């Protein structure tokens, strides 16, 4: 998908008034030209972690699954990434 068509899609999505906060964030990222396809590649996500934090994850000192579940809950999403939180007014 070209950058222009992504931007057009983002503008169309942002016009929809029934988006979850997570969907709004994704649409705004698309509008800013952020490459969401790259963001979905796990190795890219870990490359930005500070080494001490990465070491703790590798040793099992930090429960990544627990963190991920908490973040999904904070975003109002279930384990499938589906919006379950309150609709904003």
N, CA, C and O of each residue as an XYZ file, in Angstrom:
356
protein
N       0.848     -1.171      0.000
C       0.000      0.000      0.000
C       0.895      1.236      0.000
O       1.839      1.327      0.785
N       0.596      2.176     -0.876
C       1.426      3.376     -0.971
C       1.183      4.293      0.227
O       0.164      4.205      0.912
N       2.148      5.167      0.449
C       2.044      6.104      1.575
C       0.811      6.987      1.413
O       0.135      7.299      2.393
N       0.518      7.390      0.182
C      -0.631      8.252     -0.072
C      -1.930      7.523      0.257
O      -2.809      8.096      0.899
N      -2.065      6.267     -0.172
C      -3.296      5.539      0.100
C      -3.441      5.247      1.594
O      -4.556      5.210      2.114
N      -2.303      5.038      2.292
C      -2.366      4.855      3.748
C      -2.897      6.112      4.413
O      -3.723      6.038      5.322
N      -2.421      7.269      3.957
C      -2.859      8.533      4.527
C      -4.340      8.756      4.263
O      -5.070      9.213      5.142
N      -4.780      8.436      3.060
C      -6.197      8.571      2.731
C      -7.041      7.659      3.612
O      -8.098      8.061      4.098
N      -6.573      6.427      3.816
C      -7.275      5.488      4.682
C      -7.343      6.032      6.103
O      -8.385      5.949      6.754
N      -6.242      6.585      6.583
C      -6.205      7.137      7.938
C      -7.201      8.282      8.082
O      -7.914      8.367      9.082
N      -7.251      9.158      7.090
C      -8.191     10.274      7.151
C      -9.633      9.774      7.170
O     -10.473     10.303      7.898
N      -9.909      8.753      6.365
C     -11.252      8.181      6.342
C     -11.596      7.559      7.697
O     -12.703      7.739      8.205
N     -10.645      6.832      8.276
C     -10.865      6.189      9.563
C     -11.092      7.232     10.651
O     -11.968      7.059     11.498
N     -10.315      8.309     10.639
C     -10.440      9.332     11.667
C     -11.786     10.059     11.609
O     -12.223     10.629     12.609
N     -12.444     10.044     10.452
C     -13.757     10.664     10.334
C     -14.832      9.849     11.045
O     -15.866     10.389     11.439
N     -14.591      8.554     11.210
C     -15.532      7.682     11.885
C     -15.536      8.032     13.371
O     -14.478      8.044     13.999
N     -16.681      8.312     13.931
C     -16.759      8.749     15.323
C     -16.904      7.597     16.308
O     -17.013      7.834     17.512
N     -16.908      6.379     15.836
C     -17.129      5.239     16.726
C     -15.873      4.377     16.854
O     -15.961      3.149     16.848
N     -14.709      5.010     16.968
C     -13.453      4.275     17.086
C     -13.051      4.132     18.548
O     -13.302      5.022     19.361
N     -12.430      3.016     18.871
C     -11.846      2.861     20.197
C     -10.586      3.713     20.254
O     -10.064      4.097     19.207
N     -10.083      4.018     21.448
C      -8.832      4.776     21.531
C      -7.686      4.088     20.799
O      -6.854      4.757     20.185
N      -7.634      2.755     20.859
C      -6.569      2.020     20.169
C      -6.692      2.204     18.657
O      -5.689      2.391     17.968
N      -7.913      2.152     18.145
C      -8.126      2.339     16.708
C      -7.775      3.770     16.290
O      -7.216      3.987     15.216
N      -8.104      4.734     17.136
C      -7.748      6.122     16.839
C      -6.237      6.287     16.778
O      -5.714      6.980     15.905
N      -5.534      5.640     17.717
C      -4.079      5.711     17.730
C      -3.475      5.124     16.472
O      -2.535      5.678     15.903
N      -4.027      3.991     16.039
C      -3.529      3.364     14.819
C      -3.778      4.258     13.612
O      -2.914      4.405     12.748
N      -4.960      4.852     13.559
C      -5.287      5.734     12.442
C      -4.377      6.959     12.441
O      -3.909      7.386     11.386
N      -4.126      7.520     13.615
C      -3.251      8.691     13.703
C      -1.832      8.323     13.280
O      -1.160      9.108     12.612
N      -1.377      7.144     13.663
C      -0.039      6.695     13.271
C       0.049      6.550     11.762
O       1.050      6.932     11.156
N      -0.987      6.003     11.159
C      -1.002      5.880      9.698
C      -0.955      7.260      9.046
O      -0.259      7.468      8.052
N      -1.704      8.195      9.621
C      -1.740      9.540      9.060
C      -0.366     10.193      9.149
O       0.017     10.958      8.263
N       0.372      9.898     10.204
C       1.723     10.458     10.365
C       2.756      9.732      9.516
O       3.923     10.124      9.505
N       2.354      8.680      8.802
C       3.268      7.963      7.929
C       4.050      6.868      8.632
O       5.000      6.330      8.064
N       3.671      6.531      9.853
C       4.345      5.474     10.607
C       4.049      4.136      9.950
O       2.893      3.845      9.644
N       5.063      3.322      9.729
C       4.901      2.042      9.043
C       4.447      0.974     10.039
O       5.269      0.359     10.719
N       3.144      0.761     10.116
C       2.596     -0.200     11.074
C       2.979     -1.632     10.734
O       3.043     -2.480     11.624
N       3.235     -1.915      9.465
C       3.631     -3.272      9.104
C       4.959     -3.627      9.769
O       5.126     -4.743     10.261
N       5.901     -2.690      9.787
C       7.175     -2.928     10.461
C       6.981     -3.061     11.966
O       7.678     -3.843     12.612
N       6.056     -2.316     12.520
C       5.820     -2.355     13.961
C       5.290     -3.716     14.415
O       5.355     -4.042     15.601
N       4.775     -4.497     13.493
C       4.228     -5.814     13.837
C       5.277     -6.919     13.775
O       4.963     -8.077     14.050
N       6.499     -6.588     13.424
C       7.571     -7.581     13.368
C       8.225     -7.631     14.746
O       8.847     -6.657     15.168
N       8.089     -8.770     15.462
C       8.567     -8.846     16.848
C      10.025     -8.447     17.038
O      10.353     -7.790     18.027
N      10.890     -8.819     16.135
C      12.312     -8.504     16.319
C      12.532     -6.993     16.337
O      13.423     -6.513     17.038
N      11.746     -6.242     15.588
C      11.879     -4.785     15.598
C      11.447     -4.212     16.942
O      12.026     -3.236     17.418
N      10.439     -4.812     17.550
C       9.949     -4.333     18.840
C      11.001     -4.495     19.930
O      11.147     -3.618     20.782
N      11.737     -5.607     19.914
C      12.736     -5.848     20.958
C      14.026     -5.086     20.707
O      14.786     -4.843     21.644
N      14.287     -4.710     19.481
C      15.527     -4.001     19.175
C      15.616     -2.658     19.883
O      16.718     -2.163     20.124
N      14.494     -2.066     20.215
C      14.506     -0.751     20.848
C      14.608     -0.821     22.368
O      14.756      0.211     23.022
N      14.531     -2.027     22.941
C      14.625     -2.173     24.389
C      16.044     -1.910     24.887
O      17.024     -2.280     24.240
N      16.133     -1.277     26.028
C      17.438     -1.074     26.660
C      18.002     -2.433     27.054
O      17.251     -3.324     27.451
N      19.307     -2.598     26.948
C      19.953     -3.881     27.225
C      19.624     -4.435     28.615
O      19.312     -5.622     28.720
N      19.677     -3.633     29.690
C      19.357     -4.198     31.012
C      17.935     -4.767     31.084
O      17.703     -5.787     31.734
N      16.997     -4.109     30.420
C      15.626     -4.604     30.394
C      15.529     -5.883     29.578
O      14.845     -6.825     29.978
N      16.200     -5.924     28.450
C      16.214     -7.113     27.601
C      16.810     -8.305     28.346
O      16.319     -9.426     28.210
N      17.854     -8.077     29.123
C      18.474     -9.141     29.919
C      17.472     -9.687     30.938
O      17.383    -10.899     31.136
N      16.721     -8.794     31.582
C      15.724     -9.241     32.566
C      14.631    -10.075     31.902
O      14.183    -11.074     32.464
N      14.203     -9.668     30.710
C      13.213    -10.464     29.973
C      13.783    -11.840     29.646
O      13.110    -12.856     29.824
N      15.021    -11.869     29.171
C      15.660    -13.132     28.771
C      15.829    -14.077     29.951
O      15.715    -15.292     29.788
N      16.097    -13.546     31.122
C      16.279    -14.370     32.328
C      14.953    -14.766     32.969
O      14.927    -15.557     33.911
N      13.857    -14.218     32.461
C      12.551    -14.528     33.044
C      12.265    -13.739     34.317
O      11.336    -14.064     35.057
N      13.056    -12.710     34.569
C      12.858    -11.886     35.757
C      11.650    -10.969     35.608
O      11.082    -10.514     36.601
N      11.266    -10.703     34.380
C      10.075     -9.905     34.089
C       9.150    -10.769     33.249
O       9.558    -11.332     32.234
N       7.912    -10.866     33.678
C       6.917    -11.680     32.981
C       6.310    -10.860     31.840
O       5.421    -10.038     32.061
N       6.803    -11.093     30.612
C       6.348    -10.343     29.447
C       4.858    -10.581     29.176
O       4.143     -9.660     28.779
N       4.394    -11.811     29.389
C       2.971    -12.100     29.152
C       2.100    -11.270     30.097
O       1.081    -10.716     29.686
N       2.505    -11.191     31.354
C       1.746    -10.407     32.337
C       1.725     -8.928     31.941
O       0.691     -8.267     32.040
N       2.865     -8.420     31.496
C       2.931     -7.033     31.048
C       2.034     -6.794     29.828
O       1.329     -5.788     29.753
N       2.069     -7.719     28.892
C       1.264     -7.579     27.672
C      -0.232     -7.607     28.005
O      -1.008     -6.815     27.470
N      -0.627     -8.523     28.889
C      -2.039     -8.599     29.293
C      -2.484     -7.305     29.976
O      -3.582     -6.809     29.724
N      -1.629     -6.766     30.839
C      -1.957     -5.520     31.533
C      -2.079     -4.359     30.549
O      -2.967     -3.517     30.681
N      -1.188     -4.318     29.568
C      -1.240     -3.237     28.583
C      -2.500     -3.332     27.721
O      -3.123     -2.316     27.412
N      -2.873     -4.560     27.333
C      -4.118     -4.735     26.577
C      -5.304     -4.235     27.395
O      -6.179     -3.542     26.877
N      -5.324     -4.589     28.666
C      -6.410     -4.151     29.546
C      -6.433     -2.627     29.646
O      -7.501     -2.015     29.595
N      -5.254     -2.013     29.788
C      -5.169     -0.550     29.853
C      -5.691      0.105     28.583
O      -6.232      1.210     28.621
N      -5.526     -0.581     27.460
C      -6.012     -0.050     26.182
C      -7.483     -0.369     25.935
O      -8.056      0.072     24.938
N      -8.092     -1.128     26.834
C      -9.494     -1.487     26.667
C      -9.702     -2.601     25.664
O     -10.753     -2.673     25.027
N      -8.707     -3.479     25.513
C      -8.768     -4.547     24.519
C      -8.755     -5.910     25.192
O      -8.194     -6.065     26.277
N      -9.378     -6.907     24.545
C      -9.317     -8.274     25.051
C      -8.096     -8.975     24.462
O      -7.287     -8.343     23.781
N      -7.956    -10.274     24.719
C      -6.780    -11.012     24.247
C      -6.755    -11.220     22.737
O      -5.762    -11.706     22.195
N      -7.827    -10.859     22.061
C      -7.846    -10.925     20.595
C      -7.613     -9.548     19.982
O      -7.616     -9.394     18.760
N      -7.410     -8.540     20.848
C      -7.203     -7.185     20.366
C      -8.502     -6.469     20.038
O      -8.498     -5.431     19.376
N      -9.602     -7.022     20.499
C     -10.924     -6.445     20.232
C     -11.293     -5.467     21.346
O     -11.064     -5.746     22.523
N     -11.859     -4.335     20.979
C     -12.246     -3.299     21.925
C     -13.342     -3.809     22.849
O     -14.385     -4.281     22.396
N     -13.090     -3.707     24.154
C     -14.089     -4.129     25.143
C     -14.320     -3.036     26.192
O     -15.191     -3.168     27.052
N     -13.539     -1.964     26.116
C     -13.647     -0.876     27.085
C     -14.853     -0.010     26.814
O     -15.633     -0.265     25.895
N     -14.993      1.015     27.627
C     -16.114      1.950     27.469
C     -15.949      2.751     26.196
O     -14.834      3.077     25.789
N     -17.057      3.060     25.583
C     -17.031      3.950     24.427
C     -16.790      5.359     24.948
O     -17.331      5.749     25.983
N     -15.990      6.105     24.237
C     -15.769      7.479     24.674
C     -16.933      8.345     24.224
O     -17.619      8.028     23.253
N     -17.144      9.422     24.928
C     -18.304     10.301     24.629
C     -17.949     11.361     23.645
O     -18.797     12.178     23.285
